[in-house]
Each structure stands twice: as C-alpha cells, then as structure tokens.
Amino acid sequence: MNQLPESVDRDILEHRVILALKAIRGTLDCTLHQALEVFVQRHEELRRERPEDFALSREEYGQGFYS
C-alpha cells in the first residue's frame, strides 16, 4: 500500500472524516469503500500509537457520520 500523506493523520485527529477519505482516495486511487477500510485501519493505529491525542471514545468520534 502506498504511503498516506500526513494530512490524513491530521484530518483523523481533527475529526475531519470526509477530508481524510478524500485524501485516501486521491492517494490510493481506490473506491470509497476501500478508503473507508483504510481510514478505520489508520484510525485504530493512531489510537494505539497516540492515545493522548484522542479525547473522544470510538463511539463519540463517529457520531453524525454514516457510511
């Protein structure tokens, strides 16, 4: 898999789901479904690597976003 731009991590940390998905799709040239899978994987990696950067629970983070 290609390296994701740093903007994806920033977007995830700042709760900018749509922008993160657009950046993933643009970088990997993939479908929205594939981008969502990459997003979820990276989100979990960041939670493990940088738990202090996540003030919201997993449930709170995704409120208002429906795929």
C-alpha positions in Angstrom: 0.0 0.0 0.0 1.2 3.5 -0.8 2.3 5.9 2.0 -0.6 8.1 3.1 0.0 11.8 3.3 0.5 13.4 6.7 -2.7 15.3 6.1 -4.7 12.1 6.6 -3.4 11.7 10.2 -4.2 15.4 10.9 -7.7 15.0 9.4 -8.3 11.9 11.5 -7.1 13.6 14.7 -9.2 16.7 14.0 -12.3 14.6 13.2 -12.4 15.6 9.5 -13.6 12.3 8.2 -14.7 13.4 4.8 -11.4 15.2 4.1 -9.4 12.2 5.3 -11.4 9.9 3.0 -10.9 12.2 0.0 -7.1 12.3 0.6 -7.0 8.5 0.9 -9.0 8.0 -2.3 -6.8 10.5 -4.1 -3.6 8.9 -2.9 -4.6 5.3 -3.4 -6.9 5.7 -6.3 -9.5 3.5 -4.6 -13.2 3.2 -4.1 -15.0 4.9 -1.2 -15.5 1.5 0.5 -11.8 0.8 0.2 -10.9 4.2 1.5 -13.2 3.7 4.5 -11.4 0.4 5.3 -8.0 2.2 5.2 -9.4 5.1 7.3 -10.6 2.7 10.0 -7.3 0.8 10.0 -5.3 4.1 10.3 -7.7 5.4 12.9 -7.1 2.3 15.1 -3.3 2.6 14.5 -3.3 6.2 15.7 -5.4 5.3 18.7 -2.8 2.7 19.7 0.2 4.9 18.9 -1.1 8.2 20.2 -3.9 7.6 22.8 -3.4 11.0 24.3 -4.5 12.7 21.1 -8.0 11.1 21.3 -10.3 12.8 23.8 -13.4 11.1 22.3 -14.3 7.5 22.6 -14.7 5.4 19.5 -18.5 5.8 19.7 -18.3 9.6 20.2 -15.8 10.0 17.4 -18.1 8.7 14.7 -21.3 10.4 15.8 -23.0 12.1 13.0 -21.1 10.2 10.3 -22.9 7.5 8.5 -21.4 5.4 5.7 
